[in-house]
Amino acid sequence: MSEDLDRARETLESSLSRPSTGRVYDFYLGGQHNYAIDREFGQRMVDMMPEARIFARENRAFVRRAVRYARRVCGITQFVDIGSGLPTQGNVHEIADESGQDARVVYVDNDPVARAHAQILLADTADPERHFAVDADFLDGFTLWKRVIETGRLDPDRPICLLVSALLHFVVPDQHPEQMLDFYRDQLPSGSLLVLSHCTDEDTTPALQEVAARYVATTSNAHLRGRSEVRKFFGDFELIDPGLVWTPQWHPELAASDEQAFEGDPAATLAIAGVARKS
Ligand SMILES: C[S@@+](CC[C@H](N)C(=O)[O-])C[C@H]1O[C@@H](n2cnc3c(N)ncnc32)[C@H](O)[C@@H]1O
């Protein structure tokens, strides 16, 4: 384990030449796992579009509520979080563990920096028997799923909650995200959930397009999509009420009692979100 951690620290030190989308998102959230290069880029984006911080906060709040829904309403104890980003307050494993200490969570990211942070932070805050971080690319579904199953943390025959939150706007059309989603949906057993959120250029500020174009300087290009395109990512899974909505509109009653309710124009959150079930 200590060799792993040493390697993780080395990776962190050598991967700071570009802003990382995960660390910039951490900056929007007011987190501590970002560097000067991420903060400078993130601050420029916030200056162009102050809604960036609202997006991150409300997207994260949506993820927490979706995990509570999976756990409390559907009784799901297995989670795979692809494009998990940097561990922060209110991670999937922390929310899943609110309802008992039997949830299993595999975090996946293709950014070695995010993964290195995940390893270091999970070593401090999580149960290594139940929570794990793997390095894999959403675009290589076969390898990714193999690594997830090889962790030995999940029973592939029992329902899994698959999260792809604030990830797909970093997958451009040429990379055919819809084909990968088909693959992942096929791997999931009946009763599984797909949790998805995505930045949209439909009814949001025009500044978002300018910000998305600037992401060419980061570890991922960005691509915005409209509602009908995002809806297709759910395939034939059944969207749970209220369907595909602005992030704060998805089951606000599942927020923790100390969470502040969103007020204002929901379009200022920039992202739409939904959860769908495999029958
Ligand atoms: C904005 S963060 C989202 C974090 C978290 N899912 C959430 O919603 O709060 C996006 C993450 O997706 C990761 N990512 C981007 N492209 C990816 C890919 N092809 N495979 C795996 N992860 C990817 C980035 O490294 C980053 O950590």
The ligand as an SDF file (V2000), in Angstrom:
LIG
                    3D

 27 29  0  0  0  0  0  0  0  0999 V2000
  -16.6840   17.5340  -13.5790 C   0  0  0  0  0  0  0  0  0  0  0  0
  -15.9380   16.0900  -12.9350 S   0  0  0  0  0  0  0  0  0  0  0  0
  -17.4030   15.2760  -12.3410 C   0  0  0  0  0  0  0  0  0  0  0  0
  -17.2200   14.6660  -10.9640 C   0  0  0  0  0  0  0  0  0  0  0  0
  -18.4310   13.9000  -10.4330 C   0  0  0  0  0  0  0  0  0  0  0  0
  -18.8570   12.8600  -11.3520 N   0  0  0  0  0  0  0  0  0  0  0  0
  -19.6000   14.7990  -10.1270 C   0  0  0  0  0  0  0  0  0  0  0  0
  -20.5820   14.7950  -10.8740 O   0  0  0  0  0  0  0  0  0  0  0  0
  -19.5660   15.5230   -9.1230 O   0  0  0  0  0  0  0  0  0  0  0  0
  -15.6210   15.1410  -14.4340 C   0  0  0  0  0  0  0  0  0  0  0  0
  -14.6500   14.0080  -14.2500 C   0  0  0  0  0  0  0  0  0  0  0  0
  -14.7430   13.1590  -15.4080 O   0  0  0  0  0  0  0  0  0  0  0  0
  -13.4470   12.6600  -15.6750 C   0  0  0  0  0  0  0  0  0  0  0  0
  -13.3780   12.1980  -17.0690 N   0  0  0  0  0  0  0  0  0  0  0  0
  -13.4040   12.9440  -18.1960 C   0  0  0  0  0  0  0  0  0  0  0  0
  -13.3080   12.1490  -19.2870 N   0  0  0  0  0  0  0  0  0  0  0  0
  -13.2300   10.8670  -18.8200 C   0  0  0  0  0  0  0  0  0  0  0  0
  -13.1280    9.5870  -19.4550 C   0  0  0  0  0  0  0  0  0  0  0  0
  -13.0720    9.4830  -20.7970 N   0  0  0  0  0  0  0  0  0  0  0  0
  -13.0720    8.4890  -18.6810 N   0  0  0  0  0  0  0  0  0  0  0  0
  -13.1100    8.5890  -17.3240 C   0  0  0  0  0  0  0  0  0  0  0  0
  -13.2110    9.7680  -16.6700 N   0  0  0  0  0  0  0  0  0  0  0  0
  -13.2780   10.9000  -17.4070 C   0  0  0  0  0  0  0  0  0  0  0  0
  -12.5320   13.8300  -15.3910 C   0  0  0  0  0  0  0  0  0  0  0  0
  -11.2060   13.4040  -15.1580 O   0  0  0  0  0  0  0  0  0  0  0  0
  -13.1890   14.4400  -14.1500 C   0  0  0  0  0  0  0  0  0  0  0  0
  -12.6170   13.9430  -12.9860 O   0  0  0  0  0  0  0  0  0  0  0  0
  1  2  1  0
  2  3  1  0
  2 10  1  0
  3  4  1  0
  4  5  1  0
  5  6  1  0
  5  7  1  0
  7  8  2  0
  7  9  1  0
 10 11  1  0
 11 12  1  0
 11 26  1  0
 12 13  1  0
 13 14  1  0
 13 24  1  0
 14 15  1  0
 14 23  1  0
 15 16  2  0
 16 17  1  0
 17 18  1  0
 17 23  2  0
 18 19  1  0
 18 20  2  0
 20 21  1  0
 21 22  2  0
 22 23  1  0
 24 25  1  0
 24 26  1  0
 26 27  1  0
M  CHG  2   2   1   9  -1
M  END
$$$$
